[in-house]
């Protein structure tokens, strides 16, 4: 035990980062009450911050938090239950929580929690946000930002979803093969959303995003290890590893943004790329091609530059053609247009981009305006390119990317 306050606070923060979802999953799996589990765990962390600076950090912080949260959960439910059967159930929960104080390992039930959140009884639009909150501890405001809705609306949706889990008794289990498909899609989407949120903060400077890319990869590994023959689970993990392999090359020593085409391949993590390639090959051998495998294949084609010295834009365009037929999203269409420009010229790329002009979702989507600006600049259409750069700069949150776009605009004006 160590009673120094700073060590106690650091231990509580570390437990929150590393074990939040694990503890929520264990508590919720026994009561079907996700909101109640979150409340009980919040009380346990508050108790830790109050007690650990005085009494010292327990030898097993996870077990301490679980026991306290279990007792708080029992107290809360006891106020609602008066039957003999209810009291006996609560007694068993309390005894099991106390027993965990002496156990070496806490069973990891996060995957079961993820599938409960992705149950067909839960509205499809809230499944991924619900997984992000319960398993990774995202707050409603962060999730709302990622899914382009107001924090109040997202908060209401999350509350309703948790209430539905409790009231309908949704089981915490990995579904059978026949019902796996749709729910696995929701689980994979949530994992990728977590990774992407962390990936958008390459320097790890924003507290609310810190470690999210790492958490996303961890969850991807968990699903892939438990469902080793699911090609899309393997494809998603491959996709995330390809992206993570380039992290060190995304910024210069001065902190400036470096686009993929200009990155130093020697800075890419070869071990991660090799692992990603192996996963993609294993997924392809299953004979079912999906969105994440195709996106990973695009990244594989980019990674091949470290071996060939060139980017095969024709192959990348063909992969985006296939991806567009499956996903049909404007994001895919924008990337396809850029690939067409590289393979066939800026005129062809701009034509592919203009087809998307009526999609209102692109009005505030920075990559669309950045791609449009770049292609217009290549064609010498300076006023239109400048206007598009202005729009892209105004929409960009990352200071390094904003400086990059401002530099492109300055060159164009000069």
Order of alpha helices (4+ residues) and beta strands (2+ residues): alpha-alpha-alpha-alpha-alpha-alpha-alpha-alpha-alpha-alpha-alpha-alpha-alpha-alpha-alpha-alpha-alpha-alpha-alpha-alpha
